[in-house]
Amino acid sequence: MKFGIVVFPGSNCDRDMQDALQYDLDQEVVMLWHKDTDLSMFSTDDCIVLPGGFSYGDYLRCGAIARFSPIMQAVIEFAGKGGKVLGICNGFQVLCESQLLPGVLLRNANQQYISKNIYLRGIGDQGKALMIPIAHGEGRYYADEKTLAELEANGQVIYRYADKNGQVNAAGNPNGALYNIAGICNRTRNVFGMMPHPERACSEALGNVDGQGILKALLIDPKNPLFNRPLANSVSQEAGLVNF
């Protein structure tokens, strides 16, 4: 499997992702500049990654300008053919702006930038909370009620914020995201977006390898059984209606 990591002006997590994939997970990596338009070197078994950062300085809205970078039309076409696409943090915002994923990431409920470790439940968690860093000012997932209902019905919510005991509740929600949503996928389960940074939790030297489980389960392990059934989508009313 081969990974292509897109570098936009203002990206700052591209090398973190390269390091995690190439050195911690032993994957082939190709760095892509935002003006590239040819993805013919990748097959639908491969993955394009949109990393975190502040593409184009996050002017207008986060990801709103990057969505029009030359490479994005190629990424949209690649996803349409069934190729895997992963957006982390700013990359998730770009995917929403490109309409490859539904919804939008709004300003954190406390109106502040948040950088800390949080806990997740979802694909690859093996029944326990995963400790993964976040670093964002606009990470509060929002969608209309119809879209939220569709995400839940189709099992497209792949990660939810939780407390350290693995309980999905308001206490574990760092930014006010509706229904504690930290990550979603599209209907065909080949486009993934999440606000937390698994690439920052892949090295023994950093004292945390929980991110390896996420990247393996989402992208590297094709036999992952969690894609064959919906995630538990029973969220408490407290978590769903959290108000900061």
N, C-alpha and C positions, 0 to 999 in steps of 0.2 A: 504494500500500500504506500502511496506517495501523498505528501501533504504540500500544498502551496499556501504560503502565508503572504497575504497582501499587505504592503506597506503604503499607507496614505501619508501625506504631509501632516505631521502631528501625532502619528502613531507612536506609542512608547512601550508597548508590551509585545511587539513583534519578536524581539530577540529573546524575551522570556519564553514565548511559545516555541520558538525554534529550539532553544536549549532543552525544554521539557520533552518535546517530541523526539529530537535527534539524539540526545545524550541520555535522558532518563528512560525513554520508551523505545529507543533503537529504531526509529522510523526515518525513512528518506524524506528530506525536506528541501523544497525549492522556494526561494524568496522571490516575490513578485512585486514589481513597482506598480503604482496605481494607474500609470499610463499604458501598461501592457494590455493587449486585447486578445492575445492568442493563448488559449488554454488547451490547445490540441495535444499537448504532452501529457494531459491527464485523462484518465478513463473514468467511467462512472463508479469504479471501485475506489477511487481516490477522493480526497477531501480538500476543499479550499477553506482557509481560515481567515476570518476578518478579526484582527486582534483588538485589544483595548487601547485606549489613548484618548487623544483630543483631536480627531481628524479635522483639519482646516480650522483649528482653534475652537471648535464647537460653536462657531458663529451661526446665526439664525436659530437653528435647533441642532441638538447633537445628532450628527449623522446626515443632516439634511443636504449638505454640500457634497460629502463623500458619495452619497447615493448617485451623483451625476459624474463621478470619475469614470474615465474610459473603460476601466476594467469591469465595472459593475454590470454592464450589458452582457459581457461574456460570463460573469458569475450567474446572472439570472438565467441565461441560456443553459449553462452547465447544470444548474439545479433543475431546470425544466426537463432535462434528459435523465434525471435520476441521480446525478452526482451529489455527493455529500457536501454540505456547507455548514460551517460552525461559526457563529458570531459570539465573541466574548465582550461583555461590557459595551464599549463604544461600537464594537462589531454587531452586537445585538441591536443597538439603536439604528445602525445602518440597514440591517435586515428589515426592521420595521418600516423605516423610511422608504425602502425599496419595495415594500409590500410583499416580500417573500415570507414574512411572518405578520400576523395580525396584531393590532394594538399599538401602544406607544409607551415610551418611558418618560415619565414626568419628573419634575423637580422633587427631590426627597421631601417627605412630609414635614420634616423639621427645618427645611430650607437651608440645610447645611451639607457640606461635603462630608462623607463618611468613609473612613479607612480603618478597617479592623477585621478580625476574624469573626465569621458568623457560622451558623450550622445549617445544614441542608438535609432534606430527605428527598429521595428520588432514585433514578436509575443509577445502579452501581453502588448503592449504599450498603448492601448486604445486611439490611435490617438494623442499621445503627446510623446515628447522625454523623454527617461528614463535616469536618471543620475546614472551611475554605475562606480565603480573604475576599473582601469587597473593597472597592475604592472608586466611589462615584458620587456625583452630585445630583444626577438625574437617573435614578434607578427604579422609580416607583411605577410598577407596571399598571397600566390602565387600559381597559377596553369596555365597550358598551355591553349591556346585559346579554344581548343576543350572542355576541362573540364569546363572552365568558361561558355561556351555557354550552356553546358548541365545543369549546376547548375541553370542558369537563366531560361532555358526553363522548367525545372522541379519544379521550385519554391523552390529550396533547400537552397537558401540564407535566413537564418532566422533572422539575425541581420546585420545591417549596421551602421557604425559610422556616426553621424550627428552633427550638431551644436546645441546649446541650444534651438533654435527655431524649431528643428526637420527637418531641411533641410539637405539632404544628399549631401555633397559637400566636396571639398578639405579642407576647413577650419576646418571641423569636424573630419578629418582623422588624428589620432595621430601617425601612424606608417608607412604610405605609402601602406597599404593593397590595393590590386587591387580591384577596384569597391567598395571601402569602406567596404569590407567584414569583419565583426566582428564575425560571427557565421554561421555555415552551418549544414545541416542534410544529412543523406543518402537518397537514393531513397525511401526506405520503411518507412521513418520518425520514426525510433525508436532509431537511434544513432545521438546524438547531440554534437556539439563542439563549444565552443566560448572562446575568449580570455578574455573579461571582467569578473569580479567577482561578480555575483549577490548575493552570500552568504555574501558578505561584506556590503550589502545594504538591510538587512532584519529586522533590529531592530530599534524600536522607540528610544532606548537609543542612537543610533548612528546618529539619525536625518535623516535617509533615509530608506524608505521601498520599493523603486522601484524594488529591487531585488526579493521581494516576488511575484510580478506580473509575472516575468519571470519564476520562478520555478513552480508557480501554472499553468501557461499557458502551459509550455512545458511538465510537468511531472504529476501534481496532478489532473488537471481538464480534464477528458477523453472526455468531451463534447465540448472542445475548437473548435469553428467553423473555426479558422484560419488555421487548418490543412486540411480543405476541399477545400481550394483555394490557388493558388500561391500568394506569397507576391508581392507587387508592385515591378517590376524589371526594371523599367525605371530609369536608373541612368544617370545623366548628363555626358557628355563627360569629363567635368572638373573633376568629381569625379572618373570616370573610368580610366582616364589616368594620375592621380595625380603623380607628379614627385618631389621628395624632393632633 
